[in-house]
Amino acid sequence: YVLESQKGGALALRPPDAERASAHMAIDAATRASLEILVTQRGQDKGSLRSQIDLCVTPPGSRLLARRLAAPLCDAGAINARLDAVETLCGDTSRTARLRAGLKSVPDITRALTRLTLDRGGPRDLRAIAGAVDGARRLGADLAGLEDAELADIRQILATAPDAMAAELLAAIDDEPPLLARDGGFVRKGYDERLDAERALASETRAVVAALQARLIAETDVKSLKIRHNGVLGYFVEVPAGHGGKLLEEPHRQVFIHRQTMANAMRFTTAELAELEGRIARAHEAALGIEAAIFARLVKLVLAETESLRATADALAALDVSAALAHLAATQNYCRPEIDTSLSFEIEAGRHPVVEANVKLEGQPFVANDCDLSGGALWLVTGPNMGGKSTFLRQNALIAILAQMGSFVPAGRAHIGVVDRVFSRVGASDDIGGGRSTFMVEMVETAAILNRATQRSLVVLDEIGRGTATFDGLSIAWAAVEALHDQTGCRALFATHFHEMTALAKSLARVSNVTMKVREWEGDVVFLHEVAPGAADRSYGIQVAKLAGLPEPVLARARQVLTTLEQRSANGRGAVLDDLPLFAHAAPPVPKASVNPLHDMLDQVRPDELTPRQAIDLVYELKKIRDAARRS
């Protein structure tokens, strides 16, 4: 494909590097979509984890951050090396601010080098590479004194950037070059003597043109005579139409050659002007030829330093990522995770990075929660809809991914044994084009988890079995939990509305029940978003439906059916649908309480804040309302 699309151009490709699959955390496509790591489920960048943590100031840094986020490491030593660099920069905020300011002004070496390699570059790309190398040298000097090993490697690479090549480019290319080399005018004055001579000739001929115009005016006595230039006629003499006849008569007829007649002017040329035009054109073409040769030589000089430039670009991107993550940790109160090879997973005061940012915009605090799955524990999470179960599940998976990509994490403390794979089955979706229903998609993804998860994996499952009949779904969810506990032994979070499953905590040693706390107040439900030990006895579905705006008659009928089902269940009788009045006439709508304007007004009164005049006006207003009510 590259050979076909880049005719005659060299391949700007790096040789492939061999990598072990076990060196990176495995994250399948369903998990990436579920956790919204790089993009949201709607395909947008805004709202994804990447958009929230990407504080890089350069495009190469953002690209490297996305690659690291998509493939976190599984080597505890390499992870801690990245974390050491972030911690070092996080502890020196003034230096980090200087580095980020310096990085922001560094051009993108990789893109400019690629365009030059494909013979699509221009003078601006040469100038960009020169500026980037010059900026890299300054950034390397600013890293002096830091003892971190990864930052020391970056400093060494930046110090070896090809400064001789950059100096040559800065000496040759003007500060504001044109986009294309064929336009010319990009070589700095004084760089090449031949070029300066040709340019001087061109400028001198312009002076000759001005002198010729003055002489022709004197000879013809036509004060409005002008020598002009356009792309069609080249150089020509232009006079108003009223003076054109004079130039067509003797003695001027022998000098002026008619070229064009317009409504308001006539255009002529002369032998002397034609000769002068040729001299100017030859000087311009010679200058363009010299500049083209200089450009080709400079491009060859740059391409000879390709490997060094790529190493410099990689080092700048790595520095940008480390500085960005340090800035993120300092501004968002992230902590350094403890990473080792154990099976620990202890999160204290963990937070969801994206949800936390959204609730802060609304002026609300985010409720942090603890999670301890050490040693292959499995938490059964119950609680109401909208209680925060899915957020709790996702945030712990995201914390593991952030930690192993080398970032600080949104938590008070985190101790994570290296996770080899993250699996997430959260949310409902179908695949109509592929002929798969919502439940089929759910089962395919669950099967992938049960078949591929290992003891070092982190599994997040949300409401498995909800897309089919109650007993079928409960049976599948029950068996899945037993398989994760007995066969896989992985660290797992399992959210469910099947409250019968909480009994598994009695028979399976590593299963624990936790629930999302909730309070009822005057018939409404208040979500506390706190995780606490124990099991929920209700899902508060009708209360959530009320919040969603379901009509009151529907809610009343739902309460009636729910009460009947709960009574039959309590009596030990199965809920037979034929016995339920499901098709009975709907209960009449509950009449709304009449509004009493007097009560409303009195509710708004603050007696201690009333002035005497306001109190008198209030009495008259109350009397007016009462009289109006009596008349009606």
Secondary structure, 3 states (H helix, E strand, C coil): CHHHHCCCCCCCCCCCCCCCHHHECEECHHHHHHHCCCCCCCCCCCCCHHHHHCCCCCHHHHHHHHHHHHCCECCHHHHHHHHHHHHHHHCCHHHHHHHHHHHHCCCCHHHHHHHHHCCCCCHHHHHHHHHHHHHHHHHHHHCCCCCCHHHHHHHHHHHCCCHHHHHHHHHHECCCCCCCHHHCCCECCCCCHHHHHHHHHHHHHHHHHHHHHHHHHHHHCCCCCEEEEECCCEEEEEEEHHHHHHHCCCCHHHCCEEEEECCCEEEEECHHHHHHHHHHHHHHHHHHHHHHHHHHHHHHHHHCCHHHHHHHHHHHHHHHHHHHHHHHHHHHCCECCEEECCCCEEEEEECCHHHHHHHHHCCCCCCCEEEECCCCCEEEEECCCCCCHHHHHHHHHHHHHHHHHCCCECCCEEEEECCCEEEEECCCCCECCCCECHHHHHHHHHHHHHHHCCCCCEEEEECCCCCCCHHHHHHHHHHHHHHHHHHHCCEEEEECCCHHHHHHHHHCCCEEEEEEEEEEECCEEEEEEEEEECCCCCCCHHHHHHHHCCCHHHHHHHHHHHHHHHHHHHCCCCCCHHHCCCCCCCCCCCCCCCCCHHHHHHHHCCHHHCCHHHHHHHHHHHHHHHHHHHHC
